Every structure is written in C-alpha cells, then in structure tokens.
C-alpha cells in the first residue's frame, strides 16, 4: 500500500474491530481472557497505525511499551505526552497469555481494566489520522 494514510487507516480499522470484540465480550460476561486479548490487540494495532502514517517499518512485536516509545518519538509534544501518560504496557502479556496460558483466567475487573486502557488508546489515535 503506497498511501501512508490509507495504510494507517487499515491498521486502525483492525484496531477498532478488536475494541468492538472486547466490548461485546465484556458486555456478554466473557470470556474474559478473550476481552484481555482483544484489548491488547486494539492497542497494538492502533500504535502500528501511527507508525504506518509516519511511513515507519511496522515491527513484528506484541511489546506495547516498545511500540508506545516508537510512537512517542514520532508525535508532536502534546500528543506524545498524552500517549506517554497511558500505562499501555500492562496489556502486553495478554497477547500471549490469553491464547496459550491455560492458567490465565482473568476476572471481570481485569477484563474491564484492559478494555478501559484500550478505550483510552483508541480515543487518542484516530484524531492523529484525520486529514490536516
């Protein structure tokens, strides 16, 4: 895809799908491990949208702290400060644990907290992709 903005919007659309899935699963009373997974994925893909917009290589990682740091370095001061104020890294383990750790059974509160972090990220990223 040659158009950075279109590439970023494609990543963001995937992020929005994950957030919708997380919300619906939370509202349906689970499964809560899937809520955590989709919340992590929403954050990961939203951050990758920022990288795509800046025509940066999209790393194959689930490490949200690393992605967040890359994005902060690219953003203007206000947006960087807002993104930097979020504790996104707490969701990183959910990329793997939710799928492969049989003992990972988060409760409703953990799932709600994960969804809340994803909501915060998704409230910050889309405005960055709007036409200037």
LUMSELO-184245 format. One record per residue (C-alpha): residue in one letter; x, y, z. Coordinates in nm, 4 decimals. Example, Ala and Ser with C-alpha at 12.3 -4.5 7.8 and 13.67 -1.06 7.14 Angstrom:
2
("a", (1.2300, -0.4500, 0.7800))
("s", (1.3670, -0.1060, 0.7140))
//
This chain:
132
("x", (0.0000, 0.0000, 0.0000))
("x", (0.1661, 0.3239, -0.1128))
("x", (-0.0557, 0.5714, 0.0676))
("x", (0.0579, 0.6093, 0.4293))
("x", (-0.2759, 0.7467, 0.5442))
("x", (-0.4678, 0.4564, 0.3863))
("x", (-0.2236, 0.2087, 0.5400))
("x", (-0.2689, 0.3724, 0.8808))
("x", (-0.6467, 0.3684, 0.8461))
("x", (-0.6349, -0.0024, 0.7606))
("x", (-0.4438, -0.0699, 1.0831))
("x", (-0.6885, 0.1489, 1.2730))
("x", (-0.9884, -0.0360, 1.1276))
("x", (-0.8419, -0.3620, 1.2595))
("x", (-0.7868, -0.1954, 1.5984))
("x", (-1.1473, -0.0783, 1.6055))
("x", (-1.2667, -0.4313, 1.5268))
("x", (-1.0688, -0.5646, 1.8220))
("x", (-1.2118, -0.2988, 2.0511))
("x", (-1.5660, -0.3842, 1.9377))
("x", (-1.4973, -0.7517, 2.0109))
("x", (-1.3572, -0.6680, 2.3564))
("x", (-1.6590, -0.4514, 2.4414))
("x", (-1.9090, -0.7126, 2.3255))
("x", (-1.7402, -0.9937, 2.5141))
("x", (-1.7212, -0.7826, 2.8292))
("x", (-2.0895, -0.6933, 2.7993))
("x", (-2.1731, -1.0616, 2.7457))
("x", (-1.9901, -1.1545, 3.0671))
("x", (-1.6915, -1.3096, 2.8930))
("x", (-1.4906, -1.4990, 2.8202))
("x", (-1.2658, -1.2508, 2.9983))
("x", (-0.9376, -1.3863, 2.8630))
("x", (-1.0652, -1.3007, 2.5144))
("x", (-1.1562, -0.9492, 2.6307))
("x", (-0.7980, -0.9029, 2.7510))
("x", (-0.6573, -1.0388, 2.4248))
("x", (-0.8712, -0.8117, 2.2068))
("x", (-0.7928, -0.5093, 2.4247))
("x", (-0.4203, -0.5759, 2.3805))
("x", (-0.4648, -0.6234, 2.0068))
("x", (-0.6619, -0.2982, 1.9748))
("x", (-0.3762, -0.1087, 2.1390))
("x", (-0.1088, -0.2841, 1.9345))
("x", (-0.2818, -0.2158, 1.6041))
("x", (-0.3631, 0.1456, 1.6928))
("x", (0.0033, 0.2089, 1.7721))
("x", (0.1039, 0.0402, 1.4478))
("x", (-0.1345, 0.2787, 1.2690))
("x", (0.0742, 0.5698, 1.3980))
("x", (0.3887, 0.4035, 1.2658))
("x", (0.2242, 0.3387, 0.9290))
("x", (0.1196, 0.7028, 0.8988))
("x", (0.4804, 0.8069, 0.9579))
("x", (0.5973, 0.5550, 0.6952))
("x", (0.7918, 0.3614, 0.9576))
("x", (0.8593, -0.0087, 0.9416))
("x", (0.5938, -0.1989, 1.1356))
("x", (0.7796, -0.4238, 1.3799))
("x", (0.6560, -0.7766, 1.4364))
("x", (0.6158, -0.7418, 1.8098))
("x", (0.3460, -0.7504, 2.0732))
("x", (0.5564, -0.5353, 2.3087))
("x", (0.3334, -0.2361, 2.3698))
("x", (0.5976, -0.0416, 2.5637))
("x", (0.8341, -0.0618, 2.2661))
("x", (0.5598, 0.0396, 2.0217))
("x", (0.4489, 0.3211, 2.2509))
("x", (0.8064, 0.4541, 2.2701))
("x", (0.8389, 0.4470, 1.8903))
("x", (0.5144, 0.6388, 1.8532))
("x", (0.6022, 0.8961, 2.1186))
("x", (0.9241, 0.9722, 1.9309))
("x", (0.7204, 1.0486, 1.6172))
("x", (0.4402, 1.2568, 1.7669))
("x", (0.4193, 1.6252, 1.8420))
("x", (0.4666, 1.7242, 2.2047))
("x", (0.1022, 1.7308, 2.3158))
("x", (0.0085, 1.4006, 2.1545))
("x", (0.3324, 1.2405, 2.2721))
("x", (0.2644, 1.3489, 2.6306))
("x", (-0.0920, 1.2167, 2.6176))
("x", (0.0196, 0.8806, 2.4789))
("x", (0.3099, 0.8646, 2.7219))
("x", (0.0779, 0.9154, 3.0174))
("x", (-0.1004, 0.5857, 2.9490))
("x", (0.0145, 0.2615, 3.1107))
("x", (-0.0263, 0.0557, 2.7962))
("x", (0.2495, -0.1937, 2.8780))
("x", (0.0277, -0.3708, 3.1319))
("x", (-0.1587, -0.5238, 2.8375))
("x", (0.1487, -0.6714, 2.6656))
("x", (0.1287, -1.0138, 2.8352))
("x", (-0.2291, -1.0595, 2.7142))
("x", (-0.1086, -1.1134, 2.3574))
("x", (0.0340, -1.4498, 2.4609))
("x", (-0.1221, -1.5422, 2.7962))
("x", (-0.4783, -1.5129, 2.6726))
("x", (-0.4091, -1.7617, 2.3945))
("x", (-0.1572, -2.0045, 2.5402))
("x", (-0.1562, -1.9965, 2.9215))
("x", (-0.4163, -2.2443, 3.0456))
("x", (-0.3953, -2.0937, 3.3936))
("x", (-0.4670, -1.7394, 3.2749))
("x", (-0.8247, -1.6805, 3.3836))
("x", (-0.8778, -1.3082, 3.4417))
("x", (-1.1854, -1.1894, 3.6261))
("x", (-1.4357, -0.9300, 3.5097))
("x", (-1.2422, -0.6443, 3.6731))
("x", (-0.9159, -0.7334, 3.4979))
("x", (-1.1020, -0.7529, 3.1671))
("x", (-1.2787, -0.4215, 3.2310))
("x", (-0.9451, -0.2596, 3.3182))
("x", (-0.7878, -0.3920, 2.9971))
("x", (-1.0810, -0.2651, 2.7947))
("x", (-1.0521, 0.0765, 2.9618))
("x", (-0.6859, 0.1050, 2.8590))
("x", (-0.7775, 0.0145, 2.5014))
("x", (-1.0555, 0.2750, 2.5093))
("x", (-0.8034, 0.5399, 2.6168))
("x", (-0.5625, 0.4498, 2.3387))
("x", (-0.8415, 0.4446, 2.0829))
("x", (-0.9572, 0.7881, 2.1951))
("x", (-0.6098, 0.9313, 2.1229))
("x", (-0.5028, 0.7667, 1.7976))
("x", (-0.7850, 0.8296, 1.5459))
("x", (-0.7592, 1.2110, 1.5646))
("x", (-0.3959, 1.1807, 1.4587))
("x", (-0.5028, 1.0161, 1.1327))
("x", (-0.7511, 1.2850, 1.0294))
("x", (-0.6686, 1.4873, 0.7204))
("x", (-0.4774, 1.8059, 0.8093))
//
